[in-house]
């Protein structure tokens, strides 16, 4: 029996209702348009007297409903009452109440089969088993645990934990397998690094590796408004690497393919680059540059959408990632939300409040670029959320990728192309072609380099690698399959300034920076450093700036 098409849930000022998926796009009459969600057969199962509830979340198998309210203390200064409640969905009984002061990471994390539930509490991760919250079944204790992420998929469950660095010590991410947390060799893998005020940890679907985006709030070099970011790879077999991104600038998005064998990164100052990497962190395909800041793999992993939302105009690039061929380039202006349909063929884009309070609505697309359904809310109404009905993997089989746009009855509206501003004095003069930058074409569309151009490119890459080596921030793990550019030969002579005194200063600075790098590696391995050694590490930024000034002849 063929599966039903996924429903689309729409929540806004007009209430909550369900839309039948393609090809009908009619309101689902079984689910009544109501302001209160009726569960199961439209019968009201339970009503909770929690008027200040802000956040709601169901466990993966819909057994438990988690509800969070803002934490408050009484006027006499005594501690407040528990503000995080866990309810049994079937009985309506409150299984447990916790005090959870911060809204960030408020919700407990469950394994996909709900055999494990975990919370971060005072430098520890507390584990409960089989939704029995009366007893803590296990604890993972590390000083100053800031965040953790459970792995997806079947048991055994794995845990990635992040501990921020302090007092010159590096930050680190460790991988464990539940419940083996104690002992010197309990960790499956460890990756330490500097330059991290916060991290984002992303497990792949098969729970064999984690990608870590390490971010600082401020870029001390002043090159970026976004701070500094680095991308790291950690595998459960103990391997780790720094993912070398060929273009400087922020990391906008990183996503795993559902195959768990590759990932896509969108990065670099605009126009941003997008690159697919394999599990050795080697680039597989380069999409060139463009106005993009997000990437979305389809549920089957055979299609990738690169998009530019937020402060960009909503241009999308839909790629067949098996053949690396561009399928379509639709534009979804003012979109604040994007999601693949579980069938792997359709996409929803939406403009929702409060991000944007005008022109709210949603569109359902076929990946070939056709708009199959469009809804614009009245000017006095808003849409707050849209969401596809979830389905288990395998319900919708993958279909062959097509490049021919599917027919649609929705009329196309040509988007107005904004023209560049021209001052009055130039408006009657011929328009000259000028660009702030040249977009770099995708890898399969680049013209072949001449021998001279290839030679110059290799020279440039070697020089860049040598400079990067000199200003390395330390904690460098051995990369997988290192290339000659990452490990330049020791007999390569570094460029000189022509001034013996300046060259001498540069040589001394490089020597000091190398010593600091060694100290950092010692700290990363767990060695306790002396006070004077810690002071040397703290001088690294000043030494790097001095080296840069000398090399540039400032």
C-alpha positions in Angstrom: 0.0 0.0 0.0 1.4 3.4 -1.0 2.1 5.8 1.9 -0.1 8.8 2.3 1.4 12.2 1.4 2.9 14.1 4.4 0.7 16.7 5.9 1.9 20.3 6.5 1.1 21.8 9.9 0.6 25.6 9.9 0.4 27.7 13.0 -0.4 31.4 13.1 -2.8 34.1 14.1 -5.6 32.2 12.3 -5.1 29.1 14.5 -3.6 25.7 13.9 -4.6 23.6 10.9 -3.3 20.8 8.7 -2.8 21.1 4.9 -2.9 17.9 2.7 0.4 17.5 0.9 1.0 17.3 -2.8 -0.9 17.0 -5.1 -4.1 18.3 -3.4 -3.0 21.2 -1.1 -6.5 21.3 0.6 -7.2 21.7 4.3 -7.4 18.4 6.1 -10.9 18.2 7.5 -10.1 15.4 10.0 -8.0 17.7 12.0 -10.2 20.6 13.0 -8.9 24.2 12.7 -8.6 24.9 16.5 -6.4 27.0 18.7 -5.7 24.1 21.1 -4.0 21.0 19.7 -6.2 17.9 19.9 -4.1 14.8 20.0 -4.7 11.4 18.4 -8.4 11.1 17.3 -9.2 14.8 17.9 -10.2 14.0 21.5 -8.8 16.2 24.2 -6.5 13.9 26.1 -5.2 16.2 28.9 -5.2 19.8 29.9 -2.3 21.3 31.9 -2.7 24.4 34.0 0.6 26.0 33.0 -0.3 29.5 31.8 3.3 30.7 31.6 4.5 27.8 29.4 6.9 29.0 26.8 8.6 25.8 25.3 7.1 22.4 24.5 8.9 19.4 23.3 7.9 15.7 22.8 10.3 12.8 23.3 11.3 10.9 20.1 8.5 8.2 20.6 6.0 10.8 21.9 5.9 9.1 25.3 6.9 12.2 27.3 5.9 15.9 26.9 8.5 18.4 28.3 7.2 21.8 29.2 9.4 24.8 30.3 8.3 28.0 32.0 10.5 31.0 32.8 12.2 30.5 36.2 11.2 33.0 38.9 12.1 33.5 42.5 9.8 34.7 45.3 10.0 38.3 46.6 11.6 37.3 49.9 14.6 35.9 48.0 13.8 32.2 48.5 14.5 29.8 45.6 11.8 29.4 43.0 9.7 26.3 42.3 10.6 23.8 39.6 9.8 25.2 36.2 10.6 22.2 33.9 7.9 19.4 34.0 7.9 16.0 32.3 4.5 14.5 31.7 3.4 11.1 30.7 1.5 11.6 27.4 -0.8 8.6 28.0 -1.8 9.3 31.6 -1.2 13.0 32.0 0.8 12.3 35.1 3.8 14.5 36.0 6.8 12.2 36.0 9.3 14.7 37.3 9.8 18.4 37.9 13.2 20.1 37.7 14.6 23.6 38.2 16.0 24.8 34.9 16.9 28.4 35.1 18.2 29.0 31.6 16.1 28.7 28.4 19.2 27.7 26.5 19.4 23.9 26.3 16.3 23.6 28.5 15.0 20.4 27.1 16.4 17.0 28.2 17.9 14.9 25.4 16.7 11.4 24.6 18.2 8.5 22.6 16.0 7.7 19.6 14.5 4.6 21.3 14.0 6.6 24.6 16.1 4.1 26.5 18.3 7.0 27.8 17.4 10.5 28.8 20.1 13.0 29.8 20.4 16.5 31.4 23.4 18.8 32.0 23.5 19.7 35.8 26.4 21.4 37.5 29.4 20.1 35.6 27.7 16.7 35.2 25.5 14.9 32.7 22.8 13.0 34.5 21.4 9.9 32.7 18.0 8.3 33.3 16.9 5.0 31.8 13.5 4.0 30.3 11.9 7.3 31.3 12.3 6.4 35.0 13.1 9.8 36.5 13.1 8.8 40.1 16.6 7.4 40.0 19.8 8.8 38.3 21.1 5.7 36.5 24.5 7.1 35.6 26.6 10.3 35.7 29.3 11.7 33.5 31.5 14.1 35.4 34.0 16.5 34.0 35.0 19.9 35.3 32.9 22.7 33.6 31.0 20.6 31.1 29.3 23.3 28.9 27.3 21.1 26.4 26.7 17.6 25.3 25.0 15.8 22.4 23.7 12.2 22.2 24.2 10.3 19.1 21.3 9.3 16.8 20.3 5.8 15.8 20.2 2.5 17.6 22.1 1.4 20.7 24.8 1.6 22.0 24.3 5.3 22.5 27.4 7.6 22.3 27.9 11.0 23.9 29.9 14.0 22.7 30.8 16.5 25.5 32.4 19.9 25.3 34.5 21.5 28.0 35.7 25.1 27.4 39.3 26.0 28.1 40.4 28.3 30.9 43.6 29.9 32.2 45.5 29.1 29.0 44.3 25.5 28.8 42.7 24.4 25.6 39.0 23.5 25.1 38.2 20.0 24.2 35.5 17.7 22.9 35.4 14.0 24.0 33.4 11.1 22.7 32.1 8.3 25.1 30.0 5.2 24.7 27.2 4.9 27.3 27.7 3.8 30.1 31.5 3.6 29.9 32.6 6.9 31.4 35.3 6.1 34.0 38.9 5.1 33.6 41.8 6.6 31.7 40.9 5.0 28.4 37.1 5.4 28.6 37.0 8.1 26.0 36.6 6.9 22.4 38.2 10.0 21.0 39.5 13.4 22.2 40.1 16.7 20.3 41.5 19.8 21.9 41.8 23.2 20.4 42.2 26.9 21.2 40.0 29.8 20.0 36.6 28.5 21.2 34.1 30.4 23.2 31.4 28.0 22.1 31.0 25.0 19.9 28.3 23.3 17.8 28.6 19.5 17.7 27.0 17.6 14.8 26.8 13.7 14.8 26.4 11.9 11.5 23.5 9.6 11.1 25.5 6.4 11.6 27.0 7.9 14.9 30.6 7.2 13.6 31.9 10.8 13.6 31.2 14.3 14.9 31.8 17.7 13.3 32.7 20.5 15.7 32.3 24.2 14.7 34.4 26.1 17.3 33.6 29.8 17.5 35.0 32.9 19.2 32.7 35.9 19.9 35.4 38.4 18.7 38.0 38.2 15.9 41.1 39.6 17.5 42.6 40.4 14.1 39.6 42.6 13.3 39.1 40.8 10.0 35.6 39.5 10.7 32.4 40.9 12.4 31.4 37.3 13.2 34.4 36.4 15.3 36.7 33.5 14.4 35.5 29.9 13.5 37.3 26.6 12.8 35.9 23.2 11.8 37.1 20.0 13.4 36.4 16.3 12.7 36.4 13.6 15.4 35.7 9.9 14.7 34.7 7.3 17.2 37.7 5.2 16.1 40.0 7.9 17.6 40.9 9.8 14.4 40.6 13.6 14.3 41.5 16.4 12.0 41.2 20.1 11.4 39.1 20.7 8.2 41.2 23.0 6.0 38.8 25.6 4.5 40.4 27.3 1.4 38.7 30.6 1.9 38.9 32.9 5.0 35.8 34.1 6.7 32.9 32.8 8.8 31.4 29.3 8.7 27.8 29.8 7.9 26.6 26.2 7.8 27.8 22.6 8.0 25.6 19.6 7.2 26.1 15.8 7.0 24.8 13.8 4.1 22.4 11.1 5.3 24.9 8.6 3.9 27.3 9.7 6.7 30.2 9.4 4.3 30.5 13.1 3.4 29.6 16.6 4.6 29.1 20.0 3.0 30.4 23.3 4.5 29.4 26.8 3.5 32.1 29.3 4.5 34.1 32.4 3.7 33.5 36.1 3.2 30.7 36.8 0.7 30.4 35.5 -1.9 30.7 32.3 0.1 32.2 29.1 -1.0 30.6 25.7 -0.6 32.6 22.4 -0.6 31.8 18.8 -0.1 34.4 16.8 2.0 34.9 13.1 2.5 35.7 11.3 5.8 39.4 12.1 5.3 38.5 15.8 5.3 39.7 16.0 1.7 37.6 18.2 -0.7 35.4 16.1 -3.0 33.7 18.8 -5.0 33.9 22.6 -4.9 30.7 24.5 -5.8 32.5 27.8 -6.3 31.2 31.0 -4.8 27.8 32.6 -4.6 25.3 34.4 -2.4 24.6 31.6 0.1 24.7 30.9 3.8 22.9 27.5 4.2 22.9 24.0 2.9 20.2 21.3 3.1 20.5 17.6 2.0 17.4 15.8 0.9 16.1 12.9 3.1 17.7 10.4 0.7 20.9 12.4 0.4 20.9 12.5 -3.4 20.0 16.3 -3.7 21.7 19.2 -2.1 20.2 22.7 -1.9 22.6 25.7 -1.3 20.6 28.8 -0.3 21.0 32.4 0.7 18.4 33.4 3.3 18.2 36.1 6.0 20.0 39.2 4.7 20.4 37.6 1.2 17.7 37.6 -1.5 16.7 33.9 -1.2 18.5 32.4 -4.2 18.6 28.6 -4.2 20.8 26.2 -6.1 19.5 22.6 -6.3 22.3 20.1 -7.1 22.3 16.4 -8.0 25.2 15.3 -5.8 25.7 12.0 -7.5 26.6 13.6 -10.8 27.3 17.1 -9.5 24.9 18.7 -11.9 22.9 21.8 -11.3 19.1 21.0 -11.4 17.5 24.4 -10.9 18.0 27.9 -9.4 14.7 29.1 -7.9 14.4 32.2 -5.8 12.4 32.3 -2.5 12.6 35.9 -1.5 12.2 36.9 2.2 12.2 33.3 3.4 12.8 32.6 7.1 12.3 28.9 7.0 13.2 26.0 4.7 12.4 22.2 5.0 12.5 19.1 2.8 9.4 17.0 2.7 10.0 13.5 3.9 9.2 12.2 0.3 12.5 13.8 -0.8 10.8 15.5 -3.8 9.1 18.6 -2.3 10.3 21.6 -0.3 8.5 24.2 1.8 9.8 27.8 2.2 8.0 30.2 4.5 8.1 33.8 5.7 7.1 33.7 9.4 6.7 36.1 12.2 8.3 37.4 14.4 11.4 37.3 12.1 9.3 39.1 9.4 5.9 40.5 10.2 5.0 41.5 6.6 4.4 39.3 3.5 3.9 36.2 5.7 3.0 33.0 3.8 4.5 29.7 2.5 5.3 28.1 -0.8 5.6 24.4 -1.7 8.1 23.6 -4.4 9.2 20.7 -6.5 13.0 20.5 -6.4 13.1 21.2 -10.2 12.0 24.8 -9.3 8.3 24.7 -9.9 6.0 26.3 -7.3 3.1 23.8 -6.8 1.2 25.7 -4.1 1.4 29.2 -2.6 -0.4 30.8 0.3 -0.2 34.5 1.3 -1.8 35.4 4.6 -4.0 38.5 4.8 -2.3 41.7 5.7 -3.8 41.7 9.2 -2.6 38.1 10.0 0.6 36.3 10.6 2.1 32.8 10.3 4.4 31.7 13.1 5.4 28.2 12.1 5.0 25.5 9.4 6.2 21.9 9.7 6.0 18.7 7.7 4.5 15.6 9.2 7.4 13.3 10.2 7.8 9.8 8.8 10.1 7.0 9.5 13.1 6.4 7.2 12.3 4.2 4.3 8.6 5.0 4.0 9.2 7.0 0.8 11.6 5.3 -1.5 14.2 7.4 -3.4 13.3 8.2 -7.0 15.5 9.0 -10.0 16.6 12.6 -10.2 14.9 14.5 -12.9 16.0 17.8 -14.5 12.8 18.7 -16.3 10.6 21.2 -14.4 7.3 19.6 -13.4 4.2 21.3 -14.6 2.5 23.8 -12.2 -0.8 25.7 -12.2 0.6 28.4 -10.0 1.5 31.5 -12.1 5.1 32.6 -12.0 5.8 36.0 -10.6 8.9 37.6 -11.9 11.1 38.9 -9.1 12.2 42.5 -9.6 16.0 42.7 -10.0 17.3 45.6 -8.0 19.6 47.9 -10.0 22.7 49.5 -8.5 22.4 53.1 -7.3 23.8 55.7 -9.7 24.4 59.2 -8.5 22.6 62.0 -10.5 25.8 63.1 -12.2 26.3 59.6 -13.8 22.7 58.8 -14.8 22.9 60.2 -18.3 26.3 58.6 -19.0 27.0 55.1 -20.4 26.9 52.3 -17.9 30.2 50.6 -17.5 30.4 47.0 -16.3 32.1 46.8 -12.9 31.9 44.3 -10.0 33.2 44.3 -6.5 34.2 40.7 -6.9 34.1 37.9 -9.5 32.1 34.8 -8.7 34.1 31.6 -8.8 32.4 28.9 -10.9 31.8 25.4 -9.7 34.6 22.9 -10.0 33.1 21.2 -13.1 32.6 24.6 -14.9 36.1 26.0 -14.4 38.3 26.3 -17.5 41.5 24.2 -17.3 44.5 26.1 -16.0 47.5 26.8 -18.2 50.9 25.5 -17.2 51.9 29.0 -16.1 48.7 29.6 -14.1 49.0 26.2 -12.4 52.6 26.9 -11.5 51.7 30.3 -10.0 48.8 28.7 -8.1 51.1 26.2 -6.5 53.6 28.9 -5.5 50.7 30.9 -3.9 49.4 27.9 -2.0 53.0 27.0 -0.8 53.5 30.6 0.4 50.1 30.6 2.1 50.8 27.2 3.8 54.2 28.5 5.1 52.6 31.7 6.5 49.8 29.6 8.2 52.5 27.3 9.7 54.3 30.4 11.2 51.1 31.8 12.9 49.6 28.4 13.9 47.6 28.7 17.1 48.7 25.3 18.4 46.9 22.2 19.4 47.3 20.9 15.8 46.2 17.3 15.5 47.7 15.2 12.8 45.5 15.6 9.8 44.4 12.6 7.8 46.5 12.0 4.7 48.6 15.2 5.1 49.7 16.8 1.8 53.0 18.5 1.0 51.3 21.9 1.2 50.3 21.1 4.9 53.8 19.9 5.7 56.3 22.0 3.7 59.9 20.5 3.4 62.3 21.8 6.0 64.9 22.9 3.4 62.5 25.4 1.8 64.0 28.9 2.4 61.5 31.5 3.7 61.3 34.8 1.9 63.5 37.6 3.2 63.0 41.4 3.5 66.4 42.4 2.3 67.2 44.1 5.6 69.5 41.9 7.8 68.2 43.4 11.0 64.6 42.9 10.1 65.3 39.3 9.0 67.0 38.6 12.3 63.9 39.9 14.2 61.6 37.8 12.1 63.7 34.7 12.7 63.7 35.3 16.5 59.9 35.8 16.5 59.3 32.6 14.6 61.5 30.8 17.1 59.5 32.2 20.0 56.2 31.3 18.3 57.4 27.7 17.7 58.3 27.4 21.4 54.8 28.6 22.3 53.3 26.1 19.9 55.2 23.3 21.7 54.0 24.6 25.1 50.4 24.5 23.8 50.9 20.9 22.6 52.2 20.0 26.1 49.2 21.7 27.7 46.8 19.9 25.3 48.3 16.5 26.3 47.6 17.2 30.0 51.0 18.5 31.3 50.9 21.1 34.0 52.7 24.2 32.8 54.8 26.6 35.0 53.7 30.2 35.6 56.4 31.6 33.3 55.3 29.1 30.5 51.7 30.3 30.8 52.9 33.9 30.5 54.7 33.0 27.3 51.5 31.6 25.8 49.6 34.8 26.7 52.1 36.8 24.7 51.4 34.9 21.5 48.9 37.4 20.0 51.3 40.3 20.4 54.1 38.3 18.8 51.9 37.3 15.9 51.0 40.9 15.3 54.6 42.0 15.5 55.6 39.3 13.0 52.9 40.4 10.6 54.0 44.0 10.8 57.6 43.1 10.1 56.7 40.8 7.1 54.5 43.6 5.6 57.2 46.2 6.2 55.0 48.3 8.5 
